[in-house]
Amino acid sequence: MPGTGKSFLASLISRTWQCSTLKQEELLREYLKPDPYRDTMVLDESQVDMVKIRSLLGTLSSTQRCIVLETVYPGFWLRNFQDLISLVILLRVHPLSLCARLASRPWPKGKVLENCLAEALDSMADELLGYEDKVVEIDATRLEEVAHLLQDKVSRGRTGLTIFWLERDEDLADVVSYWSMLLDLYNYGFRE
């Protein structure tokens, strides 16, 4: 999910454990296609050469102590390369905080709303159902606490999905309804 602190954490992990860092674009560049309606790039999984990607990952794994892959597609990697993945760190940010972070970016309002709704509705976590034993979920709302939370969960072997924003914040449902209405209006051409 954009705005959750992936780059920050990837850099921190890489420095701490002397890992190499990869961004998904380095491996998937040729399979990312523009979605002009949503002003973003999307992965066309049907076009991905899995043999090629597996070979690249195998080569990298054999020459690197560890690799941190920064991605917004963790489900893709787990579905297709689970045997090569030791751990997925899913960063979550309270949807209201995420909206504030994303609103400061030069993005269209529709793109911001779509990402805020996806976080509020646990979309990324839902994509990882079935892989909970490999997922460490971290509340990254306070970015300065992420390293401590990660170290604590990893050292205690605490994997799984435990953050459900709508269960934690009963007032969020009204906000989600409002965002959904705004996104519908935005998608039908209404602009402020």
C-alpha positions, 0 to 999 in steps of 0.5 A: 500500500502506498504511503505506509513506509515501505521504503523506510523499512526496506532501507532500515532492514537492509542496513541492519542485516546487510541485505540487498534491497530490490523494488518490484519495478526492477523485476516487473518493469516490463509487466507493469501497464498504465491504467490511465483511468486510475492514474497508476501502473498495474501488474498484468500477471498473465504476462509475467514470465514466471520462469524468468523471474524465478531464475532472476530470484534464484541468481540473486538469492545465491549471491546475496545474504538476504534480499528485501523486496519492496512491493505493493503486490505481496500476494503475487509473490506469495502465490508464485514464489512462496518457496523463495520467501521467508517472511512478508512484512505487511505495513498497515496505517490507520486509514485516516492517517494514510489519507493525510499522508497520501493527500500531501502527494500530487495525486488525483483525489480519486487515487488517494480515496481508492488507496484509503478505502483499500486500507480501511477495508483490509484489501491487502491483508485479505490478499494474504489470507492463507499465508498468515504463517509467513506474514508479520503485520505491523501498524505503521501509523507511527512510523518511528515505532515500526522497527521496534514493533517488527523486532518484537514480533519477529523475535517472538515468532508472531505472524498472522493478520490481526489488524482490522480497522473497522473492528478497531474504530467504530467511527471509521465505518461512517468515514468509509461510506463517505469516501465511497460516495466521493470516489463514486462521484469522482469516477463519474466525472465530478471534480471539486 
